Amino acid sequence: MSRIWRAAALAAAFVFMSAPASGEEGIWTFDNIPTARMQRDLGWAPDQAWLDRVMAGTARIPGCSATNVSGQGLVLTNHHCVMSCVTALASARANYVENGFMAARREDEQRCPGMYVQVLVSISDVTARIETATSGVAAEGFARARDNEMVRIQRECESGLHCEVVTLYQGGRYAVYRYKRYDDVRLAFAPEHIVAAFGGDPDNFTFPRYCLDFALLRVYENNAPAATPAHLSMRFTPLADGEITLVAGNPGSTSRLRTSAQLAFERDVMLPWQIASLAEARGRIVAYAQQGPDQARISAEMLQTVDNGFKVFSGRRLALVDGFSTITAAEADLRARVSRNAAAQRAVGDAWGEVEAAQNAYRAMFYAYQYFEARAGERSQLFTYARDIVRAAAEREKADAERLPRYANARLPALGRAIAIARPIDSTFEQVHLELWLSQMRELLTVDHPLVLRVLGQRSPEALAAELAQSRLTDPAFRLALWEGGAPAIAASTDPLIVFVRAWDEDARSLRAQYQTQVEAPVARAQERIARARFQAFGTSLYPDATFSPRLSYGRVRGWSEGEREIPSFTYTRGLFERATGQAPFALPQNWREAQARLDGGVIFNVSTAHDVTGGSSGSPLLDRDGRVVGAVFDGNIHSLGGDYFYDGARNRTVTVAATAIRQALADVYRMDALLAELEGR
Amino acid sequence: MSRIWRAAALAAAFVFMSAPASGEEGIWTFDNIPTARMQRDLGWAPDQAWLDRVMAGTARIPGCSATNVSGQGLVLTNHHCVMSCVTALASARANYVENGFMAARREDEQRCPGMYVQVLVSISDVTARIETATSGVAAEGFARARDNEMVRIQRECESGLHCEVVTLYQGGRYAVYRYKRYDDVRLAFAPEHIVAAFGGDPDNFTFPRYCLDFALLRVYENNAPAATPAHLSMRFTPLADGEITLVAGNPGSTSRLRTSAQLAFERDVMLPWQIASLAEARGRIVAYAQQGPDQARISAEMLQTVDNGFKVFSGRRLALVDGFSTITAAEADLRARVSRNAAAQRAVGDAWGEVEAAQNAYRAMFYAYQYFEARAGERSQLFTYARDIVRAAAEREKADAERLPRYANARLPALGRAIAIARPIDSTFEQVHLELWLSQMRELLTVDHPLVLRVLGQRSPEALAAELAQSRLTDPAFRLALWEGGAPAIAASTDPLIVFVRAWDEDARSLRAQYQTQVEAPVARAQERIARARFQAFGTSLYPDATFSPRLSYGRVRGWSEGEREIPSFTYTRGLFERATGQAPFALPQNWREAQARLDGGVIFNVSTAHDVTGGSSGSPLLDRDGRVVGAVFDGNIHSLGGDYFYDGARNRTVTVAATAIRQALADVYRMDALLAELEGR
């Protein structure tokens, strides 16, 4: 589940905690593991051989993490990380989503379109090179000089490897990460979706949990299974409560250096608005889905996205409400440290005040910026097409460097291809999104807002949405003709959505410019100074914010207290059957219903552990201290959602499908004996 | 509009501001007008004759306020305050909602069922009597002794009058209010609903505004128009910006003595939950309404309630976010004053800490208490019937004093009558509410909550809601039979909703008891001590919280600043036509479309004024310093919604339909010459 967990978020990232991390907090780079702290916290720490072995045995896949678990290229990850592959391979005849995908022989393994697997080979510090390239460069040229040097470093990458320069500590450190990349990746095994995502949205971000959220891929080279001697072994004996565990994966993004002014804005303005907006969208979409099987099918994926977003934002808001005094205390501590150092104080200046002023500026334009620009036409595919077509035509007339980044020469061809791809678009569902967007816009900005007046004219949101949903942009040939026709085609178009977007696009662009000038840029400048002060104070004794590159987190098997309720660390197979009501999303597939009698109910199914992980960590191996794979991380609890802002060691928990459950499924439910033998190293 | 504005809320009320009120703040009783402060703030204050005249000329009607505006019993109030009368009098043949109600002659005026008008005759302090009756009574007997004395005082009321003992300053003062009551109240004039509520939900709680939200009633005695020499005169000349104005009406309820812990709970837990819950309900209901004209009709009133609630709670949350530092500063000030007085400090003890502890206890039980008890089955009429029928049967077996107050002997007959009244209930709409309630319950409490398990059993929210909506409680005869059958009938019933409610009603009752013990009672005890300390410090130099009894507020005609936008004080008739798109809720009735050419566009239509008013003030006269009626208050702006907690003089504004617009409508649109002559005193 948990879409956000597989989002490879690439946003600029900031570390919040201003005092050195304590307890199990931290997502550590493989070249900076806090072994002394681990000794202190766990009474154990890995040696270099352990770290090398784990780094070589783990992998990154699109949006997720994974583990190489056999010498013949077998890769363990989550079912939800390969869902798009399962869907792509499925047909009416072979419904792999519903029935699972179970390759009886290697020849039956099928290639996943667009899937790749990257294994980190080495990390080298390149901070000095970046500093040399940027020294003496004026502020306005800094970013360009830095980026150019990054590109040069990446181009020097040795053949056969994929290199990325990673910005750590907001620019306190730069490192080049070199990956071996496999592009022929085939699906070997995926269980039925309904048992992989058992509990659906009601159980999303909760524990106790019963998801068989794993799948097996295999990497191929030269059309044969790749030899992968550096794989990790699986351990199928049960975990113990309190046992030391580690997670090696690719957390996507955290932003723990936001100031209290930013987080107050997030808590009081951004998140409440997002939550209410998603709640209303859910109400509409559920009602749409109930109109019939077609509508249910058309809206299923969107509903899942909205459900997930609602929980994510609710969890984040809760974390901010509960953790705000921690946040302000940490900020006060950092500011006190800075104020004791005259040079640091001069360098930082009034960075916190500048961020706060930018938040106030943001507040004044917030709804206008969201409804006309950032989230204009939210969830409407047709609106996205229309805006891209209108904007690309206008941007192509400009020099490359002056365009909006989305329409730079380097990106235009891919955007054009995406626009021309045929995909089913239902006008009635589009109308729902457009109407909701327009009616919320009118409500929150009021009828008297000048842009609301321009956008709506004499039309009600309902009438306008009905009109716009008649757009011919549902037709890929029509879209392509407009795309290729450029500015003259746009100017001549009478398509209602093109006419509509064209009419106020300049206003929307000004809002974007205003946002960038008044909010984004001042915040970035101020935060950079805060980050620098912090890195000067603590250096690498802290971990850098998540960057969707390999990290290690340490912790233990552990439940938590939810008010007066004690949440245990484990669930067991028997609980899966107790929870199964037969009604979605608590229904079991036939394979499991038939197997029930022969299954050991006492097998550990899912596990709660205390680890600092976040979106992108999905599919990461949960490891024991011997480096053996004891499960595949697939989610966090509701309190993990605050991990974007800070780590709450008391309640933030990681959720894993246990190796014991994987073994039971393969052995006793699916009878995948060959695959199991391979996993057992037999 | 603005349902909350006509709610005659009777909740226990608390005053927040701990320092003496400043500026235009305050809802003052007629026997305690702050003339010195008014002189200071306005350079003018009313004399006793002015106060007597205004008190005698204004009135209270169910949930609203009103003014007597002619010597023949004519009463001015809001259209939305007589909407239930208009609806009750309407028929398919005479659609008064759509076409308005315009009695050409007095004989055509029609009696409003259940409507009454109460005019305050006198106020007498009875604090000493209550104190005598309660002195020496132990704490647990205090409330009963006080209530008994109140009943005695009310019974002594002279014949022909209606008396109420009002608790002011949380018991710092008690006063008996004597009213003359008219029970024969007839509708004389109501405009078309679409122009009275022009702008509908999008314009609700906003300004600029264009609502012709007025109506005229007439009080009758002995089947003839009552002679009402003490009426107030209307003034039809335009108001000036900045002019001194007063509002005389019946603000329903405020609670300005809540502690910062309570308001943080409100801001962070209660309101965000309510807002998201209403947003989702709105999504469902809008989609339901779009299924067809029947569904639109069935859901119209509920949609309006939900829309209004969404805005009310959003406005309140906004006020708390923006005003929280004011709140904490005021609390700190009061606590500092208390701490300087050893006796006061002893009496208050740790009242603030006790309230905070109660909030924490509330938080732990919050969703369970809401979903299983306080808002169980929210919006489902069938669920309400079922619970009342099941509970009344159980409660009747107990002694009167031990019952839940709702089922006391004094209330049972009315409840029984209400249950037996035939009203259309649509099972498909009921199913929407039940499903939403059950699915939100499961989401927020999780599948593992013991009561969720008990309530849902093996059923999904969707399946269970479908089953419950089959209940025969749609049939009044069926309801009555169960009501009269009592406990044996309940025990024997197989109706799905009765079976359902019966199964977990004891659990819901325990949650109620737990809430009362752990939250309600400790908060009440602590707040009583805070209120007492505050009354000792300030006495009647402050105003008491609103109690839906006559009050006077003073202020001026004034707009406000919304960010960089200046909101003016007036709107004009021409703006109504500019705003009319022809699409609901911005469509004009035929009368207005036809009259447009002959209307003066420069007539003041609606007015923004700075006054401290709140729900219950709807229909209040806006008065000039000569005591002439210059309009009828019908709403507040979005910032007025924070008035429940504190008064924000910079942005809280009252919205009034101007006498000039009323005159224009009667003279130039509706040609109600006789009525206008009466209003003009001709």
Chai-1 contact restraints between the chains, C-beta under 6 A:
chainA,res_idxA,chainB,res_idxB,connection_type,confidence,min_distance_angstrom,max_distance_angstrom,comment,restraint_id
A,P202,B,R442,contact,1.0,0.0,6.0,A-B,restraint_1
A,P202,B,V447,contact,1.0,0.0,6.0,A-B,restraint_2
A,T206,B,T446,contact,1.0,0.0,6.0,A-B,restraint_3
A,D268,B,V321,contact,1.0,0.0,6.0,A-B,restraint_4
A,P272,B,P272,contact,1.0,0.0,6.0,A-B,restraint_5
A,I275,B,A276,contact,1.0,0.0,6.0,A-B,restraint_6
A,A276,B,I275,contact,1.0,0.0,6.0,A-B,restraint_7
A,A276,B,A276,contact,1.0,0.0,6.0,A-B,restraint_8
A,A276,B,A279,contact,1.0,0.0,6.0,A-B,restraint_9
A,A279,B,A276,contact,1.0,0.0,6.0,A-B,restraint_10
A,A279,B,A279,contact,1.0,0.0,6.0,A-B,restraint_11
A,A279,B,E280,contact,1.0,0.0,6.0,A-B,restraint_12
A,E280,B,A279,contact,1.0,0.0,6.0,A-B,restraint_13
A,E280,B,R282,contact,1.0,0.0,6.0,A-B,restraint_14
A,E280,B,G283,contact,1.0,0.0,6.0,A-B,restraint_15
A,R282,B,E280,contact,1.0,0.0,6.0,A-B,restraint_16
A,G283,B,E280,contact,1.0,0.0,6.0,A-B,restraint_17
A,G283,B,G283,contact,1.0,0.0,6.0,A-B,restraint_18
A,G283,B,R284,contact,1.0,0.0,6.0,A-B,restraint_19
A,R284,B,G283,contact,1.0,0.0,6.0,A-B,restraint_20
A,R284,B,A287,contact,1.0,0.0,6.0,A-B,restraint_21
A,A287,B,R284,contact,1.0,0.0,6.0,A-B,restraint_22
A,A287,B,A287,contact,1.0,0.0,6.0,A-B,restraint_23
A,V321,B,D268,contact,1.0,0.0,6.0,A-B,restraint_24
A,A364,B,G563,contact,1.0,0.0,6.0,A-B,restraint_25
A,R442,B,P202,contact,1.0,0.0,6.0,A-B,restraint_26
A,T446,B,T206,contact,1.0,0.0,6.0,A-B,restraint_27
A,V447,B,P202,contact,1.0,0.0,6.0,A-B,restraint_28
A,Q458,B,T581,contact,1.0,0.0,6.0,A-B,restraint_29
A,S460,B,Q583,contact,1.0,0.0,6.0,A-B,restraint_30
A,A463,B,Q583,contact,1.0,0.0,6.0,A-B,restraint_31
A,G563,B,A364,contact,1.0,0.0,6.0,A-B,restraint_32
A,T581,B,Q458,contact,1.0,0.0,6.0,A-B,restraint_33
A,Q583,B,S460,contact,1.0,0.0,6.0,A-B,restraint_34
A,Q583,B,A463,contact,1.0,0.0,6.0,A-B,restraint_35
